[in-house]
């Protein structure tokens, strides 16, 4: 007669199999993010980045890296929420472009004042299907404070890309969704797009004046 394995042994074996299956997506997502972050930090640490006169080409390098690792189409659809279905294809593309500019200008303005901050990785959480990973990081500030930043990533066509960022437990998608839904209660998609474009331009101008 065959002996049956104790139930706790079976459970342990299953847990090991699940852990092994989830390790690959976690490693792949983290590697994709780490590569982009490392390249961005290398540009920021370039002495020429501190000089407004020599910064523009370096800023474009950072922008290219951000566009590669961020899925702004996914970011846009999740931010607008259910009303995304009411946008036609041209409006979806226009909003995605405007929202990308808004996020990029906001992000690039903030890193202009880089002061030696470092990024460490603190863990990953994989969805049951293995198609989503949340990569957790901590930004160590010069004053010793650590800011938790998590990146939610989605695997599309074999590439891991960011579709949401959680900074100190605040989701960018949820934060902007609240604002955009309030606007769409009384405005059209075109009017929302114009507002986002205007805000992106305003932030860009603020950054240029601060240089």
C-alpha positions as CSV (number, residue, x, y, z in Angstrom):
1,X,0.0,0.0,0.0
2,X,1.3,3.4,-0.9
3,X,1.8,5.8,2.0
4,X,0.2,9.2,1.7
5,X,2.3,12.2,2.4
6,X,1.2,14.1,5.5
7,X,-1.0,17.1,4.6
8,X,1.6,19.6,6.0
9,X,4.3,18.2,3.7
10,X,2.0,18.6,0.7
11,X,1.2,22.1,1.7
12,X,4.9,22.9,2.1
13,X,5.7,21.5,-1.4
14,X,2.9,23.6,-2.9
15,X,4.2,26.7,-1.1
16,X,7.6,26.1,-2.6
17,X,6.2,25.7,-6.1
18,X,4.2,28.9,-5.8
19,X,7.3,30.7,-4.4
20,X,9.4,29.5,-7.3
21,X,6.8,30.5,-9.8
22,X,6.5,34.0,-8.4
23,X,10.2,34.6,-8.1
24,X,10.8,35.0,-11.8
25,X,8.2,37.8,-12.4
26,X,9.5,39.6,-9.3
27,X,13.1,39.3,-10.5
28,X,12.2,40.4,-14.0
29,X,10.1,43.4,-12.9
30,X,12.7,44.5,-10.4
31,X,15.5,44.2,-13.0
32,X,13.6,46.3,-15.5
33,X,12.9,49.0,-12.9
34,X,16.5,48.9,-11.5
35,X,18.0,49.3,-14.9
36,X,15.9,52.4,-15.6
37,X,16.5,53.9,-12.2
38,X,20.3,53.3,-12.4
39,X,20.5,54.9,-15.8
40,X,18.5,57.9,-14.6
41,X,20.6,58.3,-11.5
42,X,23.8,58.1,-13.6
43,X,22.5,61.0,-15.7
44,X,21.5,63.1,-12.7
45,X,24.9,62.5,-11.1
46,X,26.6,63.9,-14.2
47,X,28.1,67.3,-13.1
48,X,26.7,68.9,-16.3
49,X,23.2,68.2,-15.1
50,X,23.6,70.8,-12.3
51,X,24.3,73.5,-14.9
52,X,21.1,74.8,-16.6
53,X,23.1,75.6,-19.7
54,X,24.2,71.9,-20.2
55,X,21.2,70.2,-18.7
56,X,18.7,70.1,-21.6
57,X,20.2,67.1,-23.5
58,X,20.6,65.2,-20.2
59,X,17.0,66.0,-19.3
60,X,15.9,64.5,-22.6
61,X,17.9,61.3,-21.8
62,X,16.0,61.0,-18.5
63,X,12.7,61.7,-20.3
64,X,13.4,58.9,-22.8
65,X,14.2,56.5,-19.9
66,X,10.9,57.4,-18.1
67,X,8.9,56.9,-21.3
68,X,10.5,53.4,-21.7
69,X,9.7,52.2,-18.2
70,X,6.3,53.9,-17.7
71,X,3.2,52.8,-19.6
72,X,1.5,56.1,-19.9
73,X,-1.5,54.6,-21.9
74,X,-2.2,52.3,-19.0
75,X,-1.6,55.1,-16.5
76,X,-4.1,57.2,-18.3
77,X,-6.9,54.6,-18.6
78,X,-6.6,53.7,-14.9
79,X,-6.5,57.4,-13.9
80,X,-9.6,58.4,-15.9
81,X,-11.4,55.2,-14.7
82,X,-14.7,54.0,-16.2
83,X,-15.2,57.2,-18.2
84,X,-12.2,56.2,-20.3
85,X,-14.6,54.2,-22.5
86,X,-16.4,57.4,-23.4
87,X,-13.2,58.8,-25.0
88,X,-12.7,58.3,-28.7
89,X,-9.3,57.0,-29.9
90,X,-8.0,60.5,-30.7
91,X,-9.0,61.8,-27.3
92,X,-7.4,58.8,-25.6
93,X,-4.1,59.5,-27.4
94,X,-4.3,63.2,-26.8
95,X,-5.0,62.7,-23.1
96,X,-2.2,60.1,-22.7
97,X,0.3,62.5,-24.3
98,X,-0.8,65.4,-22.1
99,X,-0.8,63.3,-18.9
100,X,2.6,62.0,-19.8
101,X,3.9,65.6,-20.1
102,X,2.3,66.5,-16.8
103,X,3.9,63.6,-14.9
104,X,7.3,64.0,-16.7
105,X,7.5,67.8,-16.0
106,X,6.5,67.2,-12.4
107,X,9.0,64.4,-12.0
108,X,11.9,66.2,-13.8
109,X,11.3,69.5,-11.8
110,X,11.6,67.6,-8.6
111,X,14.9,65.8,-9.4
112,X,16.5,69.0,-10.6
113,X,17.4,69.5,-6.9
114,X,19.1,66.1,-6.5
115,X,21.3,66.1,-3.4
116,X,22.8,62.6,-3.2
117,X,19.7,60.7,-2.4
118,X,19.9,56.9,-2.8
119,X,17.4,54.2,-3.7
120,X,17.2,50.8,-2.1
121,X,14.9,47.9,-2.9
122,X,12.9,46.5,0.0
123,X,10.8,43.7,-1.6
124,X,8.3,42.6,-4.3
125,X,4.7,41.4,-4.3
126,X,3.5,39.3,-7.2
127,X,-0.2,39.0,-8.3
128,X,-1.7,35.4,-8.3
129,X,-1.6,35.4,-12.1
130,X,2.0,36.6,-12.2
131,X,1.3,39.4,-14.6
132,X,1.6,42.2,-12.1
133,X,4.3,43.0,-9.6
134,X,4.6,45.7,-7.0
135,X,8.3,46.6,-6.4
136,X,8.9,48.4,-3.1
137,X,11.7,50.9,-2.7
138,X,12.9,53.4,-0.2
139,X,14.6,56.7,-1.0
140,X,17.2,57.7,1.6
141,X,17.3,61.5,2.0
142,X,20.4,63.4,3.1
143,X,18.7,64.2,6.5
144,X,18.3,60.5,7.2
145,X,14.6,60.3,6.3
146,X,13.5,57.4,4.2
147,X,10.5,57.8,1.8
148,X,8.7,54.6,0.8
149,X,8.0,54.5,-3.0
150,X,6.3,51.5,-4.6
151,X,6.0,50.9,-8.3
152,X,3.2,48.8,-9.7
153,X,4.2,47.1,-12.9
154,X,2.4,45.2,-15.6
155,X,3.8,42.7,-18.1
156,X,2.8,43.6,-21.6
157,X,4.3,41.7,-24.6
158,X,7.1,40.4,-22.4
159,X,8.1,43.9,-21.1
160,X,7.6,45.1,-17.5
161,X,6.4,48.6,-17.3
162,X,5.1,50.9,-14.5
163,X,1.3,51.8,-14.4
164,X,1.1,53.3,-10.9
165,X,3.4,54.8,-8.3
166,X,2.6,54.8,-4.6
167,X,4.5,57.5,-2.7
168,X,4.2,57.4,1.1
169,X,1.1,55.2,0.7
170,X,-0.6,57.6,-1.8
171,X,-1.3,56.2,-5.2
172,X,-0.8,58.6,-8.1
173,X,-3.5,56.9,-10.1
174,X,-6.1,57.3,-7.3
175,X,-5.0,60.8,-6.5
176,X,-5.4,62.0,-10.1
177,X,-8.5,60.0,-10.6
178,X,-10.3,61.9,-7.9
179,X,-9.3,65.2,-9.5
180,X,-10.2,64.2,-13.1
181,X,-13.5,62.6,-12.2
182,X,-14.5,65.9,-10.5
183,X,-13.6,67.8,-13.7
184,X,-15.4,65.3,-15.9
185,X,-18.6,65.8,-13.8
186,X,-19.0,69.2,-15.6
187,X,-16.5,69.1,-18.4
188,X,-16.0,67.2,-21.7
189,X,-13.0,65.0,-22.4
190,X,-11.6,67.8,-24.6
191,X,-11.8,70.3,-21.8
192,X,-10.1,67.9,-19.4
193,X,-7.3,67.4,-22.0
194,X,-6.8,71.2,-22.3
195,X,-6.7,71.5,-18.5
196,X,-4.0,68.8,-18.3
197,X,-2.0,70.4,-21.1
198,X,-2.2,73.8,-19.4
199,X,-1.1,72.3,-16.1
200,X,1.8,70.5,-17.7
201,X,2.9,73.7,-19.4
202,X,2.6,75.6,-16.2
203,X,4.9,73.1,-14.3
204,X,7.4,73.2,-17.2
205,X,7.5,77.0,-17.0
206,X,8.0,76.9,-13.2
207,X,10.9,74.5,-13.7
208,X,12.6,76.7,-16.3
209,X,12.2,79.8,-14.1
210,X,13.8,78.0,-11.2
211,X,16.9,77.1,-13.2
